[in-house]
């Protein structure tokens, strides 16, 4: 109990006598967690999930937890999840489905009951398992950090204890617990590693956990170095990374990984190799698009590149003479000779090979790609450009330039005002 109390104080996990939501399954670890926090004077409420994955065993666990919380006079909240259905619907594993369901519900309870934190029962052996599992999958410093004492509102007060200490505590306190039969099922990779960890000495497990703690500090050092030496230029519409700055660094690939880690890109190797290529390449993550554009990597949210519904509004204005005044064109409205209305008007994005005759060039053709280069448009800006087409002609690069063939001239009888809505 002293170890846990000191650990909570050292990592500022909870305020004194704070209110905490404790996740309890009925297993040894969560029973010890609930009892220790309760004994230390924290205001505990308990939360139990029935995932309906183990038949009668799931019901047994809930009954055990209900009795335990009644004996300790701790409020208990239980919920039933149809985990298999959720996993099928989301196309994710059962393990991931159970994780999503429980943490979403825990957060709802935390807010509802104004708890300072959500306590889960991970301990040193779990930490060692996590690190070895990450090593087998392939990892960097972040994977070697394992689990942190605090991650937003999730706290892990038992990371200072090993499994044997937890069992000893339960014995001394005469506390019962239930065993999950799936913990011995070796078809789960984590259970294989758990059996391996059980052969390790206490000192070996401590050494792994000490490494995790060191890696957490190393990450702070790296983050500070990145922040001080590399910047991401951010606007509301896009984020930009200056490529020469990365290539001049001591470890460009790792720097690139650190800069992109919050955007969910996984193929860092391909992005790195594109840094010396010509502009135009792009890469996708679940949330963002990254463009290689001259000396910059430009990152935009995926939803910013989605088309919103647009329509064309046409109004005809009679030309009353050379002194007629009408507003200048802007990003949504432009003025044309009325002959444009005799053609089919459509909207589309540009594609390679498109050309038009920019106003002022007296009918000379220009590729849109060259026009964009002259306008110094970035790749994301190019992707957003919309065209107003009159039959097969590009009559207006919307927001930039109209076509010379459709401009208003002294011979124009009526003026077509076109607005993109």
Backbone torsions as a table, in degrees:
resi	resn	phi	psi	omega
1	UNK	NA	-38.3	177.8
2	UNK	-64.6	-40.8	177.9
3	UNK	-57.5	-48.2	-178.2
4	UNK	-65.3	-43.6	179.5
5	UNK	-59.6	-44.2	179.8
6	UNK	-67.2	-38.0	179.9
7	UNK	-65.3	-42.2	177.7
8	UNK	-61.6	-41.9	-179.5
9	UNK	-68.1	-44.7	-176.9
10	UNK	-60.4	-40.9	-175.6
11	UNK	-101.4	7.5	176.6
12	UNK	51.5	51.7	-176.8
13	UNK	-79.3	-34.5	-177.1
14	UNK	-145.9	145.0	170.9
15	UNK	-73.7	159.3	179.5
16	UNK	-57.9	130.7	-179.0
17	UNK	60.3	24.1	-178.4
18	UNK	-68.2	162.3	179.0
19	UNK	-92.9	129.0	-173.7
20	UNK	-135.5	135.7	173.4
21	UNK	-88.6	122.1	-176.3
22	UNK	-108.3	120.6	176.3
23	UNK	-78.1	122.2	-176.5
24	UNK	-129.3	125.4	177.8
25	UNK	-99.0	-23.6	-173.0
26	UNK	107.2	-11.0	177.0
27	UNK	-72.4	170.5	-175.4
28	UNK	-56.1	-45.0	-173.6
29	UNK	-65.4	-47.8	-175.9
30	UNK	-71.9	-31.7	175.8
31	UNK	-64.4	-45.2	178.1
32	UNK	-62.2	-43.4	-180.0
33	UNK	-58.6	-50.3	-178.0
34	UNK	-61.3	-44.5	-176.9
35	UNK	-67.3	-41.6	-179.8
36	UNK	-64.7	-48.0	-178.6
37	UNK	-63.8	-39.9	177.6
38	UNK	-63.5	-43.5	-179.2
39	UNK	-68.3	-28.5	178.6
40	UNK	-79.4	-2.8	174.1
41	UNK	96.3	9.1	177.6
42	UNK	-77.8	148.8	179.5
43	UNK	-82.5	98.4	-171.9
44	UNK	-99.1	140.6	161.4
45	UNK	-125.8	146.0	-173.4
46	UNK	-109.1	148.9	179.7
47	UNK	-132.6	126.9	-178.6
48	UNK	-125.6	132.9	178.7
49	UNK	-107.0	130.1	171.4
50	UNK	-104.7	106.1	-175.1
51	UNK	-86.5	-4.4	178.8
52	UNK	52.6	49.4	179.1
53	UNK	-114.9	-13.6	-173.4
54	UNK	-127.0	26.6	174.6
55	UNK	58.6	-129.1	-177.2
56	UNK	-63.6	-26.8	-179.7
57	UNK	-63.8	-36.6	178.1
58	UNK	-64.4	-40.5	178.1
59	UNK	-66.7	-40.7	177.5
60	UNK	-58.6	-43.7	180.0
61	UNK	-60.0	-44.2	-178.1
62	UNK	-65.3	-40.8	178.3
63	UNK	-64.3	-39.7	179.0
64	UNK	-63.6	-46.4	-178.7
65	UNK	-64.1	-38.9	178.7
66	UNK	-60.7	-44.6	179.7
67	UNK	-66.0	-43.7	-179.0
68	UNK	-60.5	-47.8	-178.3
69	UNK	-66.3	-32.5	176.2
70	UNK	-65.2	-42.5	178.9
71	UNK	-64.9	-35.5	-179.5
72	UNK	-88.6	-4.0	-178.3
73	UNK	58.7	46.3	179.3
74	UNK	-113.2	127.6	178.4
75	UNK	-59.3	137.3	-178.5
76	UNK	-125.1	136.8	174.8
77	UNK	-121.2	130.3	-178.7
78	UNK	-121.3	151.8	178.3
79	UNK	-144.0	147.8	176.8
80	UNK	-106.3	132.4	177.4
81	UNK	-120.9	136.4	170.8
82	UNK	-91.0	77.3	-168.0
83	UNK	-64.1	-41.9	-178.1
84	UNK	-62.4	-40.8	178.9
85	UNK	-65.0	-41.1	179.9
86	UNK	-63.8	-43.2	180.0
87	UNK	-62.1	-41.2	179.5
88	UNK	-66.0	-42.5	-179.1
89	UNK	-63.7	-41.8	-177.1
90	UNK	-87.7	-8.3	-177.6
91	UNK	57.9	48.8	177.7
92	UNK	-129.9	169.9	-179.5
93	UNK	-70.3	160.4	176.4
94	UNK	-59.0	-42.2	-178.8
95	UNK	-61.7	-44.0	179.4
96	UNK	-68.7	-37.4	178.4
97	UNK	-61.8	-45.8	179.5
98	UNK	-61.9	-39.5	178.9
99	UNK	-63.7	-48.6	-179.5
100	UNK	-60.0	-46.7	-176.6
101	UNK	-61.9	-46.3	-175.1
102	UNK	-69.8	-41.3	-177.3
103	UNK	-72.3	-31.6	173.8
104	UNK	-63.3	-42.8	-179.2
105	UNK	-71.0	-40.5	177.6
106	UNK	-56.4	-43.8	-178.8
107	UNK	-65.9	-38.4	176.0
108	UNK	-60.6	-44.6	178.2
109	UNK	-64.4	-41.4	-179.4
110	UNK	-58.6	-45.2	179.3
111	UNK	-67.3	-42.5	-177.2
112	UNK	-62.3	-39.3	-175.7
113	UNK	-104.6	9.5	174.7
114	UNK	53.1	50.3	178.5
115	UNK	-84.7	149.5	177.8
116	UNK	-73.0	-29.3	-175.0
117	UNK	-161.6	167.8	173.3
118	UNK	-113.2	116.4	-176.9
119	UNK	-95.8	128.8	174.4
120	UNK	-120.6	161.1	-162.5
121	UNK	-101.2	27.9	177.4
122	UNK	-65.7	141.1	-177.3
123	UNK	-129.1	-171.2	-174.4
124	UNK	-61.3	-39.6	179.4
125	UNK	-63.9	-39.6	176.1
126	UNK	-62.9	-38.1	178.5
127	UNK	-62.0	-45.5	179.4
128	UNK	-62.8	-41.1	177.6
129	UNK	-59.3	-46.4	-177.0
130	UNK	-61.2	-43.6	-177.9
131	UNK	-67.2	-43.3	178.7
132	UNK	-65.5	-37.9	178.3
133	UNK	-63.8	-42.3	178.2
134	UNK	-64.2	-38.8	178.8
135	UNK	-62.9	-40.6	-179.6
136	UNK	-65.7	-33.2	-179.3
137	UNK	-80.2	-20.3	-173.1
138	UNK	96.9	124.6	-174.4
139	UNK	-155.9	169.2	172.5
140	UNK	-114.8	-154.8	-177.3
141	UNK	-58.1	-39.7	-175.0
142	UNK	-63.6	-35.3	177.2
143	UNK	-72.6	-31.4	178.6
144	UNK	-76.3	-12.9	175.7
145	UNK	-69.2	-25.4	-175.4
146	UNK	66.1	-144.4	-179.0
147	UNK	-93.8	139.0	179.7
148	UNK	-89.7	153.4	177.9
149	UNK	-56.7	-33.2	-178.2
150	UNK	-140.9	131.6	176.9
151	UNK	-135.2	98.6	-170.6
152	UNK	57.6	-116.4	-177.9
153	UNK	-97.5	1.4	177.0
154	UNK	-87.9	125.1	177.5
155	UNK	-120.9	153.2	-177.9
156	UNK	-129.6	78.6	-175.1
157	UNK	-66.0	-18.6	-176.3
158	UNK	-94.4	7.9	178.7
159	UNK	-66.1	-7.5	177.1
160	UNK	-91.7	-2.8	-176.5
161	UNK	-116.4	149.4	171.4
162	UNK	-98.0	173.1	-174.5
163	UNK	-61.3	-39.4	-178.2
164	UNK	-65.0	-38.7	177.9
165	UNK	-62.6	-37.6	179.4
166	UNK	-65.5	-44.8	177.9
167	UNK	-63.6	-38.1	178.6
168	UNK	-63.3	-40.6	179.4
169	UNK	-62.7	-45.1	179.2
170	UNK	-60.5	-40.0	179.4
171	UNK	-64.2	-48.0	-178.1
172	UNK	-64.6	-32.0	-178.7
173	UNK	-92.6	2.1	179.6
174	UNK	56.3	45.6	-179.2
175	UNK	-105.0	132.7	175.8
176	UNK	-89.3	166.5	174.5
177	UNK	-154.5	171.6	177.6
178	UNK	-114.6	153.4	179.6
179	UNK	-106.4	136.2	175.7
180	UNK	-87.1	115.6	-175.6
181	UNK	-64.1	-24.0	-179.0
182	UNK	-72.5	-12.5	179.3
183	UNK	-66.3	-17.9	179.0
184	UNK	-100.7	3.3	-179.0
185	UNK	-81.3	109.1	-173.8
186	UNK	-78.9	2.5	173.5
187	UNK	-71.3	-17.8	174.9
188	UNK	-90.0	126.5	-175.3
189	UNK	-59.4	-37.6	-179.2
190	UNK	-63.4	-35.0	179.3
191	UNK	-67.2	-35.3	175.0
192	UNK	-61.2	-44.7	178.8
193	UNK	-66.4	-36.6	178.9
194	UNK	-60.4	-41.4	177.6
195	UNK	-64.8	-37.1	177.5
196	UNK	-64.8	-44.2	-179.4
197	UNK	-62.6	-32.8	-178.6
198	UNK	-62.5	-18.7	178.7
199	UNK	-87.9	-8.0	-177.4
200	UNK	-80.9	150.8	174.5
201	UNK	-77.7	163.9	176.9
202	UNK	-57.8	-40.2	-179.2
203	UNK	-63.7	-39.2	179.9
204	UNK	-65.9	-41.1	177.4
205	UNK	-64.9	-41.9	177.2
206	UNK	-59.8	-39.5	-179.7
207	UNK	-63.4	-41.2	178.2
208	UNK	-63.4	-43.0	-178.7
209	UNK	-69.0	-33.4	175.3
210	UNK	-64.6	-39.9	176.4
211	UNK	-60.3	-42.5	179.2
212	UNK	-60.2	-43.1	179.8
213	UNK	-63.2	-41.2	177.5
214	UNK	-63.1	-41.8	-179.3
215	UNK	-64.3	-34.4	176.7
216	UNK	-63.4	-37.9	176.2
217	UNK	-70.7	-38.8	178.0
218	UNK	-60.4	-38.3	179.6
219	UNK	-62.7	-38.3	178.3
220	UNK	-62.0	-40.5	179.1
221	UNK	-64.2	-45.0	180.0
222	UNK	-62.2	-44.9	-179.5
223	UNK	-61.0	-39.7	178.3
224	UNK	-64.5	-42.1	178.9
225	UNK	-63.0	-44.8	179.7
226	UNK	-61.5	-46.5	-177.5
227	UNK	-61.7	-40.5	-176.4
228	UNK	-76.9	-27.6	-171.1
229	UNK	-113.6	-15.8	-178.3
230	UNK	-135.8	133.0	-178.4
231	UNK	-123.4	150.2	172.7
232	UNK	-107.7	119.6	179.1
233	UNK	-77.2	118.8	-172.2
234	UNK	-117.3	132.0	168.5
235	UNK	-125.9	177.3	-179.8
236	UNK	-63.5	-29.7	-172.9
237	UNK	-99.3	-24.4	-175.3
238	UNK	-158.0	158.0	173.9
239	UNK	-117.3	138.0	-174.9
240	UNK	-125.3	138.1	176.9
241	UNK	-120.5	127.4	-177.2
242	UNK	-79.8	114.6	-171.7
243	UNK	-64.8	-47.5	-178.8
244	UNK	-55.9	-33.4	178.7
245	UNK	-62.9	-39.0	178.4
246	UNK	-67.7	-47.2	-175.7
247	UNK	-64.9	-24.4	178.9
248	UNK	-85.2	-4.4	-176.8
249	UNK	-78.3	167.1	-175.9
250	UNK	-72.3	-27.5	-179.8
251	UNK	-141.2	75.0	-170.5
252	UNK	-59.7	-39.3	-178.2
253	UNK	-65.1	-41.7	179.0
254	UNK	-69.0	-40.1	176.6
255	UNK	-59.9	-43.2	178.9
256	UNK	-61.5	-43.1	178.6
257	UNK	-58.5	-45.3	-178.2
258	UNK	-65.5	-39.4	-178.9
259	UNK	-69.0	-29.3	-175.4
260	UNK	-98.7	-2.9	-171.2
261	UNK	-61.1	-28.6	-178.2
262	UNK	-83.7	-2.3	-178.2
263	UNK	-105.3	3.4	173.6
264	UNK	69.8	21.6	174.6
265	UNK	-79.4	136.8	-177.6
266	UNK	-109.4	-30.5	-176.0
267	UNK	-89.6	64.0	-177.4
268	UNK	-63.8	-33.7	-178.9
269	UNK	-59.5	-46.0	-179.7
270	UNK	-67.2	-39.1	178.5
271	UNK	-63.7	-41.7	179.5
272	UNK	-61.0	-44.5	-179.1
273	UNK	-67.6	-21.5	179.8
274	UNK	-78.7	-12.0	-174.5
275	UNK	-61.4	-29.6	-179.1
276	UNK	-98.5	3.7	-179.8
277	UNK	-87.8	174.5	175.8
278	UNK	-71.2	163.0	179.3
279	UNK	-65.5	159.2	172.8
280	UNK	120.5	-23.4	-179.2
281	UNK	-71.3	149.3	174.6
282	UNK	-141.2	156.3	-176.2
283	UNK	-134.4	148.3	-176.4
284	UNK	-114.4	140.6	166.0
285	UNK	-120.4	174.5	178.3
286	UNK	-59.7	-22.6	-173.0
287	UNK	-119.8	-19.8	-170.8
288	UNK	-137.6	164.8	170.0
289	UNK	-119.8	133.6	178.0
290	UNK	-113.9	129.5	179.4
291	UNK	-113.4	136.5	169.7
292	UNK	-89.9	114.7	-174.4
293	UNK	-135.9	102.6	-178.5
294	UNK	52.3	-117.1	-176.4
295	UNK	-92.4	12.0	-175.4
296	UNK	-131.5	148.7	160.9
297	UNK	-96.9	126.7	-177.2
298	UNK	-116.1	126.8	-175.6
299	UNK	-116.3	127.7	178.5
300	UNK	-130.5	147.7	174.8
301	UNK	-63.6	146.2	-179.2
302	UNK	-59.6	-39.7	-175.4
303	UNK	-67.8	-18.5	178.7
304	UNK	-74.1	-16.0	-178.4
305	UNK	-99.2	-0.7	-179.3
306	UNK	-80.3	143.1	179.2
307	UNK	-73.3	134.4	169.6
308	UNK	-96.9	156.7	-178.0
309	UNK	-63.3	126.8	178.9
310	UNK	-127.6	147.8	176.7
311	UNK	-134.1	164.8	-176.9
312	UNK	-109.7	123.7	175.7
313	UNK	-110.8	127.9	-177.8
314	UNK	-118.4	126.8	174.2
315	UNK	-124.2	138.0	-179.5
316	UNK	-103.9	128.3	-179.5
317	UNK	-115.7	130.5	-179.8
318	UNK	-75.6	131.8	178.0
319	UNK	-78.1	116.6	-176.3
320	UNK	-97.4	7.5	177.5
321	UNK	136.0	178.8	-174.7
322	UNK	-68.5	-19.1	-179.8
323	UNK	-88.8	7.7	-178.9
324	UNK	-65.1	135.4	-179.1
325	UNK	-117.7	130.2	172.6
326	UNK	-138.5	156.9	-174.3
327	UNK	-61.0	153.0	176.8
328	UNK	-68.8	156.9	176.7
329	UNK	-64.9	153.4	176.6
330	UNK	-140.6	-162.0	-173.8
331	UNK	-71.5	-14.1	-178.5
332	UNK	-126.8	-10.6	-177.6
333	UNK	-132.8	138.6	175.9
334	UNK	-146.7	163.5	-175.0
335	UNK	-121.3	136.5	-173.3
336	UNK	-135.6	164.3	169.0
337	UNK	-65.3	142.6	-174.7
338	UNK	-59.1	-19.9	-178.6
339	UNK	-58.8	-21.4	-179.7
340	UNK	-64.5	-27.1	-176.1
341	UNK	-74.1	-11.0	178.7
342	UNK	-84.7	-1.2	179.6
343	UNK	-112.0	163.7	178.4
344	UNK	-77.8	122.9	-177.6
345	UNK	-99.8	128.6	179.2
346	UNK	-137.3	162.6	176.2
347	UNK	-116.9	141.1	174.5
348	UNK	-160.5	169.3	172.3
349	UNK	-84.3	161.6	-179.8
350	UNK	-77.7	158.3	175.3
351	UNK	-139.4	162.8	-177.2
352	UNK	-57.9	135.0	179.7
353	UNK	96.1	-10.4	178.1
354	UNK	-63.3	144.0	175.0
355	UNK	-144.0	161.3	171.7
356	UNK	-151.0	-179.9	-179.2
357	UNK	-114.1	91.1	-174.6
358	UNK	-57.4	140.2	178.7
359	UNK	-58.5	136.3	-178.0
360	UNK	99.3	-11.1	-179.5
361	UNK	-103.4	10.2	171.5
362	UNK	55.4	43.2	174.2
363	UNK	86.5	-1.7	177.4
364	UNK	-72.9	138.3	-177.1
365	UNK	-81.3	151.3	176.7
366	UNK	-145.2	131.7	175.8
367	UNK	-64.5	139.8	178.6
368	UNK	-61.5	-35.5	179.5
369	UNK	-60.7	-39.1	177.4
370	UNK	-70.6	-38.5	178.1
371	UNK	-60.6	-44.2	179.9
372	UNK	-63.5	-38.3	178.1
373	UNK	-62.7	-43.8	178.2
374	UNK	-62.2	-32.8	-178.9
375	UNK	-84.6	-2.4	-179.4
376	UNK	57.3	42.7	177.9
377	UNK	-83.1	139.0	175.7
378	UNK	-79.6	168.8	179.5
379	UNK	-57.9	-46.9	178.5
380	UNK	-61.3	-37.5	178.3
381	UNK	-65.0	-39.5	177.1
382	UNK	-60.7	-41.3	-177.3
383	UNK	-63.9	-26.5	-176.8
384	UNK	-87.8	-14.2	-175.9
385	UNK	-63.4	131.8	175.5
386	UNK	-109.2	150.1	-179.8
387	UNK	-118.0	140.1	168.6
388	UNK	-98.1	118.6	-178.7
389	UNK	-105.8	138.0	173.0
390	UNK	-110.4	104.7	-165.6
391	UNK	54.5	-119.8	-178.0
392	UNK	-95.1	-7.3	-179.0
393	UNK	-81.4	147.1	169.9
394	UNK	-89.2	109.4	-175.5
395	UNK	-91.0	-23.5	-175.4
396	UNK	-156.1	120.1	166.9
397	UNK	-84.3	98.5	-164.1
398	UNK	-58.5	127.1	179.2
399	UNK	90.2	-7.2	-175.5
400	UNK	-125.8	-59.7	-172.3
401	UNK	-157.9	140.9	173.6
402	UNK	-94.7	167.1	-179.3
403	UNK	-83.5	138.6	-177.1
404	UNK	-59.8	-29.7	-176.4
405	UNK	-70.5	-17.2	-175.4
406	UNK	-117.9	13.9	-177.2
407	UNK	-73.9	162.1	173.9
408	UNK	-78.3	130.0	-179.5
409	UNK	-124.5	172.4	176.0
410	UNK	-60.3	-18.9	-178.8
411	UNK	-91.4	-4.0	-178.6
412	UNK	-66.1	126.3	179.0
413	UNK	-86.3	-46.5	178.1
414	UNK	-128.6	147.3	-177.3
415	UNK	-107.3	131.5	175.7
416	UNK	-96.3	117.6	174.4
417	UNK	-94.3	117.1	-177.6
418	UNK	-113.3	128.2	-179.5
419	UNK	-121.5	132.8	175.9
420	UNK	-94.3	118.7	-175.2
421	UNK	-105.8	NA	NA
